[in-house]
Each structure stands twice: as structure tokens, then as C-alpha cells.
Amino acid sequence: MKPKFLPIPAVILMTIAARSAEFRFDFGPGETMEGCRQVTSASLYSKEAGFGFLPGPKVDDVAREFPNALTSDACTSSSPFLFAVDVPEGNYEVRVVLGNPIGASDTTVRMGTRQLVLRNVAGGKGDFTRRSFTANVRTPEIPGGKGVGLKPRETDLARWESRLTFEFSGSHPSVAGIDIRPAPEATTVFIAGDSTVTDQGAEPWAGWGQMLPAFFDNGTAVSNHAESGLALFSFRSQRRLDKVLSMMKPGDHLLIQFGHNDQKDRRPGSGAFTTYKADLVSFVKAAREKKGFPVLVTPMERRRWKGDEPQQTLSDYAEAVRQVATEEKVPLIDLHAMSLRFYRALGPEPSKRAFVHYPAGTWPDQKETLKDDTHHNAYGAYELARCVVEGIRGSVPALAERLREDIPAFDPASPDDADGFRLPPSPSAAVLKPDGN
């Protein structure tokens, strides 16, 4: 008689895979700290190794005589550089040690497709800073069915890879150590949205969703499933909502912001107060069925002016979101209203500073002027993320508890000075406009 083999529950398989995804890295050419894997400038990524530097600028090894093996050396560069580690889908607690043993350092850390986690961490010669955050990894696969219907321009983006991709940038980016361990109990903030929210893959484009991780404390991961050109109905038809629900656990949150592309829906009977509202309700109910907490976000406005007053192009869709929030008793973040206050504070011409408006030659291979009054740059996306954070503080107390304690209050009528805003650009740039308008 053949022996019977009982199926292994998926949760056990995930736990086994997660345990094998614990890593400790010591960067630099000196003595390697006990229990760590050494990473030097020669540690190029390969499938066999499962980690290493990705192709890009030259990375330098630096070292000094010092009793602490971890902070006696580091890897640094004069340009942004990428480091990748293969891991299964899930949340991971990441601890980084940033600094340079022989010189000053200035490091910004992004994860995946340009998700901001640490901004402008500076230190003098021999100074090291330890920071922790939680990052999310996902793949297009959905258990028991077809995977997410990715667009062609998504297939080479880090956000869909089974790996943690670190981007180190700044005037003197430098890393001495990285610890990675699975964080299955971490809270996940999922985001469903369009091009104004998504993790844009290249400069100068940016969505507020890719800035949001920088505002959360360790123990909370952001999984941004927004994609350019999508409406509520296409987000669902491409099985992106199914993917979110397959990953969601009780207590997770789902931020939902659509409207720009729903407005262009020409199906019979479509509109803000018909199909759009019905689709919003279906998203809310789907999240609640998984014991998650939906949060509705009104769509921010486009850049339109009449004299000194910003104009509204999405007022019906913003009002529809407000109605659903009231009718279904869902927390509301009124980004539509806050964006108008933000634009008004900047003024008609200066408001271009928050959008993709750049003369020819500003970015590599940019032969023509970029003029986009829908999509934001890093400054605009960061300010809108601050608006969302204020909305969380006011409307989502359970999530507000997970914000970093050092995040100051923000009034969109008194935004950060665009001239003083500093966020080093990512190494990738593209002049191709994102889908949607």
C-alpha cells in the first residue's frame, strides 16, 4: 500500500520560506562581523548568490582600523547605487547601518520601485546611524488562480520582483550593514489607485503612495498596488484587487483613491454617482470581508487655474467618495480639498513646481519641454503624502498610532518651501508620460 502524504498547509510553507529569508550583511573589505555575510564592491548580484549590487555606478570599499567589525568599513559611491536580496513574498523588518568610516556621508534609502523609507540621513566622518523600517515584497502570482494582469511597462519594475531592492542615493551614500528578517505580524497598508498614487518607476514622475513609507514607524509596511491609467473597474478586472485581498490579513488597511480615469469611463450609465459609487462600495465590502479596514481618499485636483483661483475638474468624483464614506461609515481623507489648499498656497505659476514642468535638457534624453498638469514630481508627491498623513491623523486613529513620532503637523495652506525641498533623484529617468490624465 502506498504511503499517504498529508498536504502541508500554505501558512507552514510560508513560515519555512520566511525563516530561510533571514540575512545579515556586513559591507566593506575589512573583518566581517560574526554571523554576517560579507559584501564588497565585487559582490555583484547573481541568481546563484541571491544578493549583490545591481549594474550601475562604481561602488567603492572604504575601511579604517577599528575594533567594531561592522563600523570599521563600508561601501560607498559618488552616485546612487542599488543592492538586491532575493526573498519570498511578505513583509520584512529591515535594519540598516549608514555611515562612512573615513569621510562624511549623506544617504537616502528607497526600496523596490523608488519607495522612500529614509530621507537625507547625514553623518560626519566615522559617524554611523542605525535605522529600522518594514518593507513589503510581492509577486504577480495569486494563489489558486491567474496572476495580476501586468502592463508591459510593469514587467521590469522592482515592485513585482521576489526581492528586496535597496536604492542608496545622496551626495555621499554609504552603507555599513543590513539585517533582514521576516515580519509576518507587521501591519500592511495596501494602496489601490492610479498614476497619481503609484510607485512611478523613473524621475521626474512621482506618486504620493511611494512617499508614504517614510512616515510610518517600524512594524508597518506599505504595499502600493496603484498603477498608471487605472480606474476602479480596471483595477478589479486586472485582478489587482484579488491580489490585495490574497495578501490581506485582519487588521490591515486599504487606502483607495481613484477618479482621474473613472471620469473618462464611457460605458452606458457610467458616472460619478452611479458606477463609480457602486465600485467604491464593492471595494469597501471586499476589504471588510477580509477583516481589513478600508479608507477612502478623494482624488487630488489637476493643475487648472482661473485667475488666482485653482479650478475643480473632479468635484463630482470627490463628492461621490464623500457620500460613500458617510453611507458606509468609512474613514475619509479629503485629499481633493487639501490639494486645492496646497495649490492655492503656491499660486498659479509657482504651482508648476509641484508638477512635471521642466525645460528641455533637464533630464537625460529629454529633448522637449515637459508640461504635465496631472502628474507630480517628487516635491508635489511628498507634499500630497503629508496631506494624506494629516488625513490619517484626523480620521484613522488606529493607523495614526503607527506614524513616526517625529513627523510634524502639516497644513497644506503652508506647504514646505519648494526651493528648500531636498530629495536626491533616483538614477533612472524617463521622458515617457505615465498612462492616465
C-alpha positions in Angstrom: 0.0 0.0 0.0 1.3 3.4 -0.9 2.0 5.7 2.0 -0.3 8.7 2.4 1.2 12.2 2.5 -0.9 14.9 4.1 -0.8 18.2 2.3 1.3 20.9 4.1 -0.7 24.0 4.9 0.3 27.0 3.0 0.9 29.0 6.1 3.5 26.4 7.2 5.2 26.6 3.8 5.3 30.4 4.0 6.8 30.2 7.5 9.5 27.8 6.4 10.3 30.0 3.4 10.3 33.1 5.5 12.8 31.7 8.0 15.2 30.9 5.2 15.0 34.6 4.2 16.9 36.0 7.2 20.1 37.8 6.2 22.8 39.8 7.9 25.2 41.7 5.7 28.5 43.4 6.7 29.6 45.9 3.9 33.2 46.6 3.2 36.6 44.9 2.8 37.6 44.6 6.4 36.9 41.9 9.0 33.4 40.5 8.8 31.2 40.7 11.8 30.3 37.3 13.2 27.1 35.9 11.8 27.2 38.2 8.8 27.8 37.7 5.1 30.5 40.0 3.7 29.6 42.4 0.9 32.3 44.2 -1.0 32.3 46.3 -4.2 33.0 43.0 -6.1 29.8 41.4 -4.8 27.7 41.7 -7.9 24.2 40.2 -7.9 23.6 36.8 -9.3 20.8 34.3 -9.1 23.2 31.8 -7.6 24.3 34.1 -4.8 20.8 35.6 -4.3 22.2 39.0 -3.4 24.6 41.7 -4.6 24.9 45.0 -6.3 22.9 45.6 -9.4 24.5 47.0 -12.6 25.3 50.7 -12.2 27.9 53.2 -11.0 31.1 52.2 -9.4 30.9 51.3 -5.7 34.0 51.8 -3.5 35.2 49.9 -0.5 36.3 52.0 2.5 37.9 50.9 5.8 39.7 52.0 8.9 41.3 50.3 11.9 38.6 50.0 14.5 37.6 47.3 17.0 34.0 47.1 15.7 34.0 44.9 12.6 30.6 46.3 11.4 31.6 50.0 11.5 35.2 49.6 10.6 34.3 49.6 6.9 31.5 50.3 4.4 30.6 50.5 0.7 30.1 54.0 -0.7 29.8 55.8 -4.1 29.6 59.3 -5.5 26.4 58.2 -7.4 23.2 56.3 -6.5 23.7 52.5 -6.3 21.4 49.5 -6.0 21.6 46.4 -3.8 19.2 43.4 -4.1 18.4 40.4 -2.0 16.1 37.6 -3.1 13.3 36.8 -0.6 9.8 35.3 -0.8 6.7 37.5 -0.9 5.9 39.0 2.5 6.8 41.8 5.0 10.4 42.2 6.3 11.9 44.1 9.1 15.0 45.9 7.8 17.7 47.4 9.9 20.4 49.5 8.2 23.6 50.9 9.4 24.5 54.0 7.4 27.8 55.9 7.6 31.4 56.1 6.3 34.5 55.3 8.5 36.8 57.7 6.6 34.5 60.5 5.5 31.2 62.3 5.7 28.1 60.5 4.5 24.6 61.6 3.2 22.3 58.8 2.4 18.7 58.5 1.3 17.2 55.0 1.1 14.4 53.9 -1.2 13.0 50.4 -1.6 11.5 48.5 -4.5 10.4 50.9 -7.2 11.6 54.1 -5.6 9.6 53.8 -2.3 11.0 56.4 0.1 11.9 55.0 3.5 14.7 57.1 4.8 15.5 60.7 3.7 18.7 62.6 3.9 20.5 60.7 6.8 23.7 62.7 7.3 26.8 61.9 9.3 30.3 63.2 9.8 33.5 61.2 9.4 33.2 57.9 11.4 29.6 58.6 12.4 27.1 55.8 11.9 23.3 55.8 12.1 21.1 52.8 12.8 17.5 52.9 11.4 14.8 50.3 11.1 11.7 50.1 8.9 9.4 47.4 7.4 9.3 46.7 3.7 6.8 44.7 1.6 7.7 42.3 -1.2 5.1 40.9 -3.6 4.9 39.0 -6.9 2.1 38.9 -9.5 1.0 35.4 -8.6 -2.3 34.8 -6.9 -2.9 31.5 -5.0 -5.4 29.3 -6.8 -5.9 31.4 -9.9 -4.4 33.6 -12.6 -1.9 36.3 -11.6 -2.2 40.0 -11.9 -2.6 41.3 -15.4 0.5 43.4 -15.6 1.1 46.1 -18.3 4.1 45.7 -20.5 5.8 48.7 -18.8 5.5 47.0 -15.4 7.3 43.8 -16.2 10.8 45.1 -15.4 9.8 47.1 -12.3 11.2 46.0 -8.9 7.9 46.2 -7.2 6.8 42.9 -8.7 10.0 41.0 -8.1 10.6 38.4 -5.3 13.4 40.5 -3.9 14.2 43.5 -1.7 15.8 46.1 -3.8 17.7 48.9 -1.9 18.5 52.2 -3.6 21.1 54.3 -1.9 21.4 57.9 -3.0 22.5 61.3 -1.8 25.7 63.4 -2.0 27.7 60.6 -0.3 25.6 57.5 0.1 27.3 54.9 2.3 26.1 51.6 3.9 27.9 49.5 6.5 25.3 46.9 7.4 21.9 45.5 6.6 19.8 43.0 8.7 16.7 41.4 7.2 14.2 39.3 9.0 10.6 38.2 8.2 7.9 40.3 9.8 4.7 38.2 9.3 2.9 40.1 12.2 3.6 43.5 10.7 0.6 45.7 9.7 0.3 46.3 6.0 -1.1 49.5 4.5 -2.3 48.5 1.0 -3.0 51.2 -1.6 -5.3 51.0 -4.6 -5.1 53.8 -7.1 -3.9 55.3 -10.3 -0.8 57.2 -11.7 -1.1 60.0 -9.1 -0.6 57.4 -6.4 1.6 54.7 -7.9 5.3 54.0 -7.4 6.5 55.7 -10.5 9.5 53.9 -11.9 11.6 56.9 -13.1 12.3 60.6 -12.5 10.8 63.1 -12.7 7.5 61.4 -12.0 6.2 60.5 -8.6 3.1 59.4 -6.8 2.2 60.1 -3.2 2.0 56.4 -2.4 5.7 55.9 -2.9 6.5 58.7 -0.4 4.2 57.3 2.3 6.5 54.6 3.7 8.8 57.3 5.1 6.1 58.4 7.5 5.4 55.1 9.2 7.3 53.6 12.1 8.9 50.2 12.0 6.2 47.4 12.2 4.1 48.9 9.4 4.7 48.2 5.7 3.2 49.9 2.7 2.2 47.7 -0.3 1.4 50.1 -3.1 -0.7 48.4 -5.8 -1.7 51.6 -7.6 -0.9 51.7 -11.3 -1.0 54.3 -14.0 -4.1 54.6 -16.2 -6.4 52.5 -14.0 -9.9 53.2 -12.8 -11.8 51.2 -10.1 -13.2 48.8 -12.7 -9.9 48.1 -14.5 -8.1 47.7 -11.2 -10.5 44.9 -10.4 -10.6 43.4 -13.9 -6.8 43.1 -13.9 -7.1 41.1 -10.7 -5.2 43.7 -8.7 -7.9 43.8 -6.0 -7.8 40.0 -5.9 -4.0 40.2 -5.3 -4.5 42.7 -2.4 -7.2 40.5 -0.8 -5.0 37.4 -1.2 -2.3 39.2 0.9 -4.5 41.0 3.4 -4.8 39.8 7.0 -7.2 41.0 9.7 -6.2 44.5 10.9 -4.5 45.6 7.7 -5.7 48.8 6.0 -6.6 49.6 2.3 -6.3 53.2 1.1 -8.5 53.7 -2.0 -8.0 56.7 -4.4 -9.4 56.8 -7.9 -11.2 59.3 -10.1 -9.0 60.6 -12.8 -9.5 57.7 -15.2 -13.0 56.8 -13.9 -14.0 60.2 -15.2 -13.2 59.0 -18.7 -15.4 55.9 -18.5 -17.8 55.9 -21.5 -19.7 52.8 -20.7 -23.5 53.2 -20.8 -24.8 54.5 -17.4 -21.3 55.2 -16.1 -20.7 58.3 -13.9 -19.6 59.6 -10.5 -22.8 58.8 -8.7 -23.6 55.5 -10.5 -20.9 53.1 -11.5 -18.1 54.9 -9.6 -20.0 54.9 -6.3 -21.0 51.2 -6.8 -17.4 50.2 -7.5 -16.2 52.1 -4.4 -18.8 50.3 -2.2 -17.7 46.9 -3.6 -14.0 47.7 -2.7 -15.1 48.6 0.8 -17.1 45.5 1.3 -14.3 43.3 -0.1 -11.8 44.7 2.4 -14.2 44.3 5.3 -14.9 40.7 4.3 -11.2 40.1 4.9 -11.5 41.9 8.3 -9.4 44.7 6.9 -10.1 48.4 7.3 -10.9 50.4 4.1 -10.0 54.1 4.0 -11.4 56.3 1.2 -9.3 59.1 -0.3 -10.8 61.8 -2.6 -8.8 62.4 -5.8 -6.4 65.3 -5.7 -7.1 68.0 -8.3 -5.3 68.6 -11.6 -3.5 71.9 -12.1 -6.1 74.3 -13.6 -6.3 78.0 -12.8 -8.8 80.8 -13.5 -7.1 84.0 -12.3 -5.8 83.4 -8.8 -8.1 80.5 -8.0 -7.4 76.8 -8.7 -10.3 75.2 -10.6 -12.1 71.9 -9.9 -12.2 69.2 -12.6 -13.0 66.3 -10.3 -15.6 67.7 -7.9 -18.3 65.2 -8.7 -15.9 62.3 -8.1 -14.7 63.8 -4.8 -18.3 64.3 -3.7 -19.2 60.7 -4.6 -16.3 59.5 -2.4 -17.6 61.6 0.5 -21.1 60.2 0.1 -19.8 56.6 0.1 -17.7 57.4 3.2 -20.8 58.7 5.0 -23.2 56.0 3.8 -20.8 53.1 4.5 -19.2 54.6 7.6 -15.7 54.6 6.2 -12.9 56.9 7.3 -12.3 59.7 4.8 -9.2 61.5 3.8 -10.3 64.6 1.7 -7.2 64.9 -0.4 -9.2 66.8 -3.0 -9.9 69.7 -0.7 -6.3 69.6 0.7 -4.8 69.7 -2.8 -6.7 72.8 -3.6 -5.4 74.5 -0.5 -1.9 73.4 -1.4 -2.1 74.7 -5.0 -3.7 78.0 -3.8 -0.8 78.5 -1.3 1.7 78.1 -4.1 -0.1 80.3 -6.7 -0.8 79.9 -10.4 2.8 80.0 -11.8 4.7 78.6 -8.8 2.3 75.6 -8.6 4.2 74.2 -11.6 7.0 73.4 -9.1 4.8 70.6 -7.8 4.1 69.1 -11.2 6.3 67.7 -14.0 7.2 71.0 -15.7 10.8 71.0 -16.9 12.6 72.7 -19.8 14.3 70.5 -22.4 17.6 69.1 -21.2 16.7 68.9 -17.5 16.7 65.1 -17.6 18.7 62.6 -19.7 17.4 62.2 -23.2 14.8 64.9 -22.6 14.7 66.8 -26.0 11.5 68.6 -25.4 9.9 70.6 -22.6 7.8 68.5 -20.2 4.5 70.1 -19.3 2.1 67.9 -17.3 -0.6 69.3 -15.1 -1.8 66.0 -13.8 1.3 64.1 -12.6 3.5 65.3 -9.8 7.2 65.4 -9.2 9.0 64.4 -6.0 8.1 67.7 -4.3 4.5 67.6 -5.2 4.1 63.9 -4.3 5.8 64.4 -1.0 3.6 67.3 0.0 0.5 65.3 -1.0 1.8 62.4 1.1 2.0 64.9 4.0 -1.7 65.7 3.3 -2.6 62.1 3.5 -0.7 61.7 6.7 -2.7 64.6 8.2 -5.8 62.9 7.0 -4.7 59.7 8.8 -4.1 61.6 12.0 -7.6 63.1 11.8 -9.7 60.2 10.6 -7.9 56.9 11.1 -6.7 56.8 14.8 -5.6 53.1 14.7 -3.3 53.9 11.8 -2.2 57.2 13.2 -0.7 55.3 16.1 1.7 53.7 13.6 3.1 57.0 12.3 6.6 58.0 13.3 6.7 60.2 16.4 8.9 62.8 14.8 6.6 63.7 12.0 5.4 67.3 12.5 1.9 68.5 11.8 1.2 69.8 8.3 -1.1 72.5 6.9 -1.5 72.3 3.1 -2.1 76.1 3.2 1.5 76.4 4.5 3.5 73.9 2.4 7.2 73.2 2.5 9.3 75.7 0.5 9.9 74.2 -2.9 13.3 75.9 -3.1 14.4 74.3 0.1 13.0 70.8 -0.6 15.8 68.3 -0.9 15.4 64.7 -2.1 18.2 63.3 -4.2 16.9 62.0 -7.6 16.9 58.3 -8.4 19.3 57.0 -11.0 16.6 56.2 -13.5 14.8 58.9 -15.6 12.2 58.7 -18.4 10.5 61.3 -20.6 7.6 59.0 -21.4 4.4 60.3 -19.7 2.6 57.8 -17.4 -0.7 56.4 -18.6 -3.7 58.4 -17.5 -4.5 62.1 -17.3 
